[in-house]
């Protein structure tokens, strides 16, 4: 069986986009009031929950790791939208506008994935789910440090590149779950 990363990526993102769209219809774009640190903390909560489930092998709340990864993808895209549009205290976007912005930032993340897959030879396929979560947490720590540095870096990538990597690590996790690879301990 030949694996088609592009197709798998698109399928994983489509399931995330479906949730984003339904939540936008339910809640509007209430997330427009979130600052970068708040988005970072939302992703952190989800990543730490996944890590705890991986370590304890018990899930008491009900939403599975796959659902948390989809939430990470969506918050990562929201983070990218917020960086482009700027934080707003209150601003409601039309659903079509929010969806268009979502698709625009998914395209950036996907293009980054394609470029990195070219250079790294899809090494992520041999990584564990645990590593994806650890890398997401690392990227969140980097975002927090960049924010503490007033958004400036000397030689490192910025906040946007870290959000893109977070999105891609979460999508890779979703792809591996769809292939039945739940982690090294599963």
C-alpha positions as CSV (number, residue, x, y, z in Angstrom):
1,X,0.0,0.0,0.0
2,X,1.5,3.3,-1.1
3,X,0.7,6.2,1.3
4,X,-0.5,9.4,-0.2
5,X,0.5,12.1,2.3
6,X,-1.3,14.9,0.4
7,X,-4.6,13.0,0.4
8,X,-4.2,12.0,4.0
9,X,-3.3,15.6,5.0
10,X,-6.3,17.0,3.2
11,X,-8.7,14.4,4.8
12,X,-7.3,15.2,8.3
13,X,-7.7,18.9,7.8
14,X,-11.2,18.5,6.3
15,X,-12.4,16.8,9.6
16,X,-10.9,19.8,11.5
17,X,-12.4,22.3,9.2
18,X,-15.8,20.7,9.6
19,X,-15.6,21.2,13.3
20,X,-14.3,24.8,12.9
21,X,-17.3,25.6,10.6
22,X,-19.9,24.1,12.9
23,X,-18.4,25.8,16.0
24,X,-18.4,29.1,14.0
25,X,-22.0,28.6,13.2
26,X,-22.8,27.9,16.9
27,X,-20.6,30.5,18.5
28,X,-19.7,33.0,15.8
29,X,-16.0,34.1,15.8
30,X,-15.9,34.7,19.6
31,X,-12.2,33.6,19.4
32,X,-11.4,37.0,17.8
33,X,-11.0,38.4,21.3
34,X,-8.2,35.9,22.2
35,X,-4.7,37.2,22.4
36,X,-1.8,35.1,21.2
37,X,-0.9,34.0,24.8
38,X,-4.5,32.8,25.3
39,X,-4.5,30.7,22.1
40,X,-1.1,29.3,23.2
41,X,-2.5,28.3,26.6
42,X,-5.6,26.7,24.9
43,X,-3.3,24.5,22.8
44,X,-1.1,23.8,25.9
45,X,-4.1,22.5,27.8
46,X,-5.0,20.2,25.0
47,X,-1.4,19.0,24.5
48,X,-0.9,18.4,28.2
49,X,-4.2,16.4,28.3
50,X,-3.0,14.2,25.5
51,X,0.3,13.7,27.3
52,X,-1.4,12.8,30.5
53,X,-3.6,10.3,28.7
54,X,-0.5,8.8,27.0
55,X,1.3,8.5,30.3
56,X,-1.5,7.3,32.5
57,X,-3.3,5.3,29.7
58,X,-6.6,6.4,31.2
59,X,-9.1,8.9,29.8
60,X,-11.8,10.0,32.3
61,X,-13.3,12.9,30.4
62,X,-14.4,11.2,27.3
63,X,-12.9,13.2,24.4
64,X,-10.2,11.1,22.8
65,X,-6.7,12.1,21.7
66,X,-7.9,12.4,18.1
67,X,-10.5,15.1,19.2
68,X,-7.8,17.0,21.1
69,X,-5.5,16.9,18.1
70,X,-8.3,18.4,15.9
71,X,-8.7,21.1,18.5
72,X,-4.9,21.8,18.4
73,X,-5.1,22.1,14.6
74,X,-8.0,24.5,14.8
75,X,-6.5,26.7,17.6
76,X,-3.2,26.7,15.6
77,X,-5.1,28.1,12.6
78,X,-6.9,30.6,14.8
79,X,-3.5,31.7,16.1
80,X,-2.3,32.3,12.6
81,X,-5.4,34.2,11.7
82,X,-5.0,36.4,14.8
83,X,-1.4,37.1,14.0
84,X,-2.5,38.4,10.6
85,X,-5.6,40.3,11.6
86,X,-4.4,41.5,15.0
87,X,-6.1,41.0,18.3
88,X,-9.6,42.5,18.6
89,X,-11.5,43.1,21.8
90,X,-14.7,42.3,20.0
91,X,-15.1,41.6,16.3
92,X,-17.5,39.3,14.6
93,X,-16.4,37.9,11.2
94,X,-18.8,36.6,8.7
95,X,-18.7,32.8,8.5
96,X,-17.5,32.9,4.9
97,X,-14.7,35.3,5.8
98,X,-13.6,33.1,8.7
99,X,-13.7,30.0,6.5
100,X,-11.7,31.8,3.8
101,X,-9.0,32.8,6.4
102,X,-8.9,29.3,7.7
103,X,-8.3,27.8,4.3
104,X,-5.7,30.4,3.5
105,X,-3.7,29.5,6.6
106,X,-4.2,25.8,6.1
107,X,-2.7,26.3,2.6
108,X,0.4,27.9,4.2
109,X,0.8,25.0,6.7
110,X,0.3,22.5,3.9
111,X,2.9,24.1,1.7
112,X,5.4,24.1,4.6
113,X,4.6,20.4,5.2
114,X,5.3,19.7,1.5
115,X,8.6,21.6,1.6
116,X,9.8,19.9,4.8
117,X,8.7,16.5,3.6
118,X,10.8,17.0,0.6
119,X,13.9,17.8,2.7
120,X,13.3,15.3,5.5
121,X,11.8,12.5,3.5
122,X,8.7,12.1,5.6
123,X,10.7,11.2,8.7
124,X,7.6,12.0,10.8
125,X,6.0,8.7,9.7
126,X,8.6,6.9,11.9
127,X,8.0,9.2,14.9
128,X,5.8,8.3,17.9
129,X,2.6,10.1,18.9
130,X,4.4,11.0,22.1
131,X,7.1,12.9,20.2
132,X,4.5,14.9,18.3
133,X,2.9,16.0,21.6
134,X,6.4,16.8,23.1
135,X,7.3,18.9,20.0
136,X,4.0,20.7,20.2
137,X,4.7,21.6,23.9
138,X,8.2,22.7,22.9
139,X,6.8,25.0,20.2
140,X,4.3,26.5,22.7
141,X,7.2,27.2,25.1
142,X,9.0,28.9,22.3
143,X,6.0,31.1,21.5
144,X,5.8,32.1,25.2
145,X,9.5,33.0,25.2
146,X,9.0,35.1,22.0
147,X,6.1,36.8,23.5
148,X,8.2,37.6,26.6
149,X,10.8,39.1,24.2
150,X,8.1,41.5,22.9
151,X,7.6,39.3,19.8
152,X,11.2,39.6,18.6
153,X,13.8,36.9,17.8
154,X,17.4,37.3,16.9
155,X,17.9,34.3,14.6
156,X,14.9,32.1,15.2
157,X,11.6,31.6,13.4
158,X,8.8,33.7,14.7
159,X,5.5,32.9,16.3
160,X,3.8,32.2,13.0
161,X,6.3,29.4,12.0
162,X,5.8,27.8,15.4
163,X,2.0,27.8,15.0
164,X,2.5,26.3,11.5
165,X,4.6,23.5,13.0
166,X,2.1,22.9,15.7
167,X,-0.7,22.5,13.1
168,X,1.5,20.1,11.1
169,X,2.5,18.0,14.0
170,X,-1.2,17.6,15.0
171,X,-2.1,16.7,11.5
172,X,0.6,14.1,11.4
173,X,-0.7,12.7,14.6
174,X,-4.2,12.5,13.1
175,X,-2.8,10.7,10.0
176,X,-1.0,8.1,12.0
177,X,-4.1,7.5,14.1
178,X,-6.1,7.0,10.9
179,X,-3.4,4.3,10.0
180,X,-3.9,2.6,13.4
181,X,-0.7,3.9,14.9
182,X,-1.7,5.3,18.2
183,X,1.7,5.5,19.9
184,X,4.7,3.4,21.0
185,X,2.8,2.2,24.1
186,X,-0.4,1.4,22.3
